[in-house]
Amino acid sequence: MPLLFAPFVAVLFGLLLAYYGRAELALCDRTAIGTRVLAVALAFTAFVFAPLLGYFAAFHGDWAYLYLLPHARVPSAADLTVVVLSACLVPATVAYSARVLAEKRTSQLVRLAGGLVAVLAVLVAITHARLSVSASHAQYRGGFGVVPIGASPLGRGVVLSWLALGAASLWARASLRRLGDS
């Protein structure tokens, strides 16, 4: 996924995980520390979300930055910072959600999710032309060597990343449901 979208997607996944574990979070004392929901969020982040972001930063950097700047000029520390900070937003959102759910303000989370979906929809609409192709920064700017995303390894990476996110979300849901039954 484009690194510029990662913080928004991270918060959405945090909200999704909080939704899956809402029964446990609503019972906690305004903090998610020590809850199984936070443990699942940390596992999701460490084993799926952060590696996925790292993959796009390492192997498709020009696309990950939407061809706005050449990835070769981006320090690797900047990539690492974006990946780590975005990944930290998943458990941070779960922690925030615990407080909101304990205070019975669920409509605030619904509005946040709706706003994030709207922002992402606008960003995707604005950047659709950049998202739909695979090239280097120079190729994109020069208009040569640009291929549709579906005909490139990037396209397979995007499809596999969304499949991994979907499977991990289903795993999280099943884990939290199973834990809620015990």
C-alpha positions in Angstrom: 0.0 0.0 0.0 1.2 3.5 -0.5 3.0 4.7 2.6 1.1 8.0 2.5 -2.2 6.0 3.0 -0.7 3.8 5.7 -1.6 5.9 8.8 -5.3 6.0 7.7 -5.4 2.3 7.0 -3.7 1.6 10.3 -6.3 3.5 12.2 -9.1 1.7 10.3 -7.6 -1.7 11.2 -7.2 -0.6 14.8 -10.9 0.4 14.8 -11.8 -3.0 13.2 -9.9 -4.9 15.9 -11.5 -2.8 18.6 -14.9 -3.6 17.1 -14.1 -7.3 17.1 -13.1 -7.1 20.8 -15.6 -4.5 21.8 -17.2 -6.7 24.5 -13.9 -7.0 26.3 -12.9 -3.4 25.8 -16.2 -2.1 27.1 -15.5 -4.0 30.4 -12.0 -2.8 30.9 -11.2 0.2 33.1 -10.5 2.7 30.2 -7.3 1.0 29.3 -6.5 -1.8 26.9 -3.3 -2.8 28.6 -3.4 -6.5 29.5 -6.4 -7.2 27.3 -6.5 -10.0 24.7 -7.7 -7.4 22.1 -4.4 -5.5 22.5 -2.4 -8.7 22.3 -4.2 -9.6 19.0 -3.6 -6.1 17.7 0.1 -6.3 18.5 0.4 -9.7 16.8 -1.5 -8.4 13.7 0.8 -5.4 13.6 4.0 -7.3 14.1 3.3 -10.2 11.8 1.2 -8.7 9.0 0.8 -4.9 8.9 4.4 -3.8 9.5 6.0 -6.4 7.2 3.5 -5.5 4.5 4.4 -1.8 4.7 8.1 -2.7 4.8 7.7 -4.8 1.6 6.2 -1.8 -0.4 8.9 0.6 1.0 11.7 -1.8 0.1 10.6 -3.2 -3.2 8.2 -0.7 -4.7 9.4 2.6 -3.1 8.6 4.9 -6.0 5.0 3.6 -6.1 4.8 3.6 -2.3 5.5 7.3 -2.4 3.0 7.7 -5.3 5.9 8.9 -7.7 6.0 12.2 -5.8 9.7 11.9 -5.2 12.3 9.4 -6.3 12.6 6.6 -3.7 16.4 6.5 -4.2 16.6 9.9 -2.5 14.5 8.9 0.5 16.7 7.9 3.4 16.0 4.4 4.6 15.5 5.9 8.1 12.6 7.8 6.7 11.0 4.6 5.3 11.6 2.9 8.7 10.0 5.8 10.5 6.9 5.8 8.4 6.5 2.1 8.7 7.0 2.0 12.5 4.9 5.0 13.2 2.1 3.8 10.9 2.3 0.3 12.5 2.1 1.7 16.0 -1.2 3.3 15.1 -3.0 0.0 15.1 -2.5 -0.9 18.8 -2.7 2.8 19.7 -6.1 3.0 18.1 -7.2 -0.1 20.0 -6.0 1.6 23.2 -7.9 4.8 22.3 -11.0 2.8 21.5 -10.9 1.1 24.9 -11.3 4.4 26.6 -14.0 5.5 24.3 -15.9 2.2 24.6 -15.6 2.3 28.4 -17.1 5.8 28.4 -20.0 4.5 26.2 -19.2 6.9 23.3 -19.2 4.4 20.4 -20.7 6.9 18.0 -17.4 8.7 18.2 -15.6 5.7 16.8 -18.2 5.3 14.1 -17.8 8.9 13.0 -14.0 8.4 13.0 -14.2 5.3 10.8 -16.6 7.0 8.4 -14.4 10.0 8.2 -11.3 7.9 7.5 -13.1 5.9 4.8 -14.2 9.2 3.2 -10.6 10.6 3.3 -9.2 7.4 1.8 -11.9 7.4 -0.9 -10.9 10.9 -1.9 -7.2 10.1 -1.8 -7.7 7.0 -4.0 -9.8 9.1 -6.4 -7.1 11.8 -6.6 -4.2 9.4 -7.0 -5.9 6.7 -9.1 -3.7 7.3 -12.1 -0.6 6.9 -10.0 -1.9 3.9 -8.2 -2.9 2.0 -11.4 0.6 1.9 -12.9 4.0 0.4 -12.1 7.2 2.3 -13.0 10.2 4.0 -11.5 10.0 7.6 -10.6 11.9 8.6 -13.8 9.7 6.4 -16.0 6.5 7.8 -14.5 7.8 11.4 -14.9 9.2 10.8 -18.4 6.1 8.8 -19.6 8.1 5.8 -20.8 8.2 2.2 -19.5 5.0 2.6 -17.5 3.0 -0.6 -17.3 -0.5 -1.2 -15.9 -0.3 -2.5 -12.3 -2.0 -5.7 -13.2 0.8 -6.7 -15.6 3.6 -6.2 -13.0 5.0 -7.8 -9.9 3.6 -4.8 -8.0 0.1 -5.8 -9.0 0.6 -9.3 -7.6 2.1 -7.7 -4.4 -0.9 -5.5 -4.0 -3.4 -8.4 -4.4 -1.4 -10.6 -2.1 -1.1 -7.9 0.5 -4.9 -7.3 0.6 -5.4 -11.1 0.8 -3.0 -11.2 3.8 -4.7 -8.3 5.5 -8.1 -9.9 4.9 -6.9 -13.3 6.2 -5.3 -11.7 9.2 -8.5 -9.8 9.9 -10.5 -13.0 9.8 -7.9 -14.7 12.1 -8.2 -11.7 14.5 -12.0 -12.0 14.5 -11.9 -15.7 15.1 -9.3 -15.3 17.9 -11.3 -12.7 19.6 -14.6 -14.5 19.2 -12.9 -17.7 20.6 -11.4 -15.7 23.5 -14.8 -14.1 24.2 -16.4 -17.5 24.5 -14.0 -18.6 27.2 
